[in-house]
């Protein structure tokens, strides 16, 4: 959760800085060739679209990795209460980090800038944590034995 927050804030700021740099390079008229203009346009496109798509794919990969690892973890159902406590703590932490991100994007410097996927994920982080946590809890505590392995009851 903390890693996701740091990544979201860092990429949000980076996605804000890159178009600013591209606009400065464009207005400086240092290189008026077609190749220079094309390179500046690619840099600006990477700042606005590439970073947010990369963040979203990384986030989806982390969610899928958690669900896959939940399937391969062999755990006794007696640990369910501990899992619920940790999920509750994660939800509380997610609320604080989501509010901190909301305060960051509402700063005056970022008032005219919005990032699609990064902001959508961080504004809905509590719903996402509850969904992924519930799915992983269902997977980890209700799976069946495969291939003749011993199933604990």
N, C-alpha and C positions, 0 to 999 in steps of 0.2 A: 504494500500500500504506500509506504513512504517512498520507495523507489519510483513507483508510478507517479506520485505527486512531483517529485524532483524532476523527472523526465518531462512531465506535462508543463511545468513552469519554465524549464530550460528551453524546451522546443517552442513554447509560446513566445518567449522573448526573442529567440532566434528567428522565428517566423515573422516577427515584427521588425527586426533589425534588417534582414536581407532585402525586403522591398525598399527600405529607406536608403540603403547603400545603392541599390539599383537605380533608384530615382536620382540620387546624387551623381552617379556615373553618367546617367543619361543627360542630365542638365549641364554637366561640365563640358560636354562636347570634346572629350579627349581623343576619342576614336570614332570618327564618323563613317567608317566603312561598314559594309553590310555584315561582315563577320563580327565586328565589335557590337553592333546593334543586336545581332542574333544572340551573342553570348550574354549580353545584359538582359535580354528578354528571357533567356533560359534560366538565368540566375533568379530573376523575379518570379518566374513560374515555379521554380523549386521552392522558393520561400513561401509562396502562398498555397501551393497544392501539394508538393512533394513531401514536405515535412509533416503535414497533418495526415496524409495517407500512410506514411511510414509509421507514425505514432499509432494510428488505428490498427494497422496490421500487427504491430508488435503487441498491442493490448489484446487483440483477439488471440494471438499465439499464446500469450500468458494465460488467458482463460482456458484455452484448450489444454495447455500443459497441466494446469491444475486439475482438470477433470480426468485426464489420462493418468496422472500420478495418483489420484484418489482411487482409481480402479485397481492399480497395482499395489497399493498399500494394504497389508493384511492387518486388520485391527479388530479388537474385540468390542462388541457393542456396549460394554460397560463404560467405555471412554466417551460415550455420547454426551454426557453432561459437561465434560471438559471441552469438547468440540463446540458445544452451544455457548459456553462462557467465552471462549476465544473468538467465536463469531460475533458475539455481542460487543466485545472489546474492539474488534475490527470495524464494526458499524459505527461505534462512537468515534474512533480515530478517523474513519472516512467522513463523518459529519464535520469534524474540525478541519480536515484537509480540504474538503469541498468548499467550506465557507471561506477558508483562506484563499483558495484559488478564485472564488467569486469576488473577494475584496481586491485581489490583484488585477483582474480584468476590468474592474470598475474604476480603476485609477484614471485620472484625467489624461495621462499620457497615452493610454490605450483606448480612449473613448471612441475613436473612429475606426478601431481595428477589431475585427472579430475572426476567430478561427473556428471553423466548423466542427471537425471531429474531436479535436482536443477539448473544446468547450463543452460539447455534448457529453462526452465521457465523464468529465469532471463535474458537471452539473448533476448528472444522474449516478454518481458513484455509489451512493447508498443503495439504490435499487439494484445496481449491478452486483454489489457485494452480497446483498441478500439472495439474489438469484443464483449466483455462482456458488455461494456458501451452502445454500439449500440443496442444490444439485450435487455438489461434492459430498455433502453429508448423506444424501440418499445413496449415492454410489458407494461410498466407503463402508457404510454400515448395512447395506442390504444386498451385497453381491453374493453370488453363489460360488461354490467350489468348482473349478474347471479341471478336467483331465485327471480325475482320480485323486485330487488333493484333499486333504482332510479339512472338513468344514467344522469349525468350532461352534458349539451351540451354547 
